[in-house]
Amino acid sequence: MAEPKKKAKKTMQVWKVYDAKGSALSRKASTCPKCGPGVFMAMHKDRKSCGRCGYTEMAAKK
């Protein structure tokens, strides 16, 4: 029997989360209030969500 094919892992794109100006780094995305610093919230069209704990903040309607 043939072995199942393994999917390639996606690499973390850290350069999209941080902004480097000179010798200082700043975070672009907001952090999760439950998980603490180091865990970023994913930005969606209508909400921000944490992939670790599932915490979600809905955006204000216009």
N, C-alpha and C positions, 0 to 999 in steps of 0.2 A: 504494500500500500504506500502511496506517495505521501511524503510529509507535507503539511500545509505550509504555504509560503508565508514568510514573516514580513510584516509591513515595516517600512523604514520609519524611524522616529523623526519627528519634526524637531529642528533645532530651535532653541529659545532665541528670540530676536531681542536681545537685551538693549541693543542700540536704539530701539524704538521706544523704550520705557524711560530712559534717562536722557538728559540734555547736558552736554558738556560745554561749558564756557570758560575758557582759560584753564585753570587748574581745579575748578569747582564743578561738582556734579549736582544736578537738581532733578527731582522726579517730575515727570510729565503727568503720569496717571495718579489718581488718588489711591490711598491705602484703605484697606478694609478696617472698619472700626472694631470689629469683633476679633479678628486674627492679629491685628497689630502691624507694625512696620515690617516691610519685606514682602507682604502679600498685597498685590495690586488688584484693583477693581477693573473688570473688563468694561469697555465703553461700547454700548449698543446705541441704536437709534433713539430708543425711548426709555432707556434705563442704564444703570451701572450695576454689575453683579460680580460677586466674588466666586471664583471657581473652586475655592477650597471648602468654604462652609455654606455657600448658597445664599448669603446675605444679599439682598437686592434693594436698591434705591430707585424709585421711579422718578423720571424727569417731570418737571412742572409743565402742564399743558399751556399752550399759547392762547 
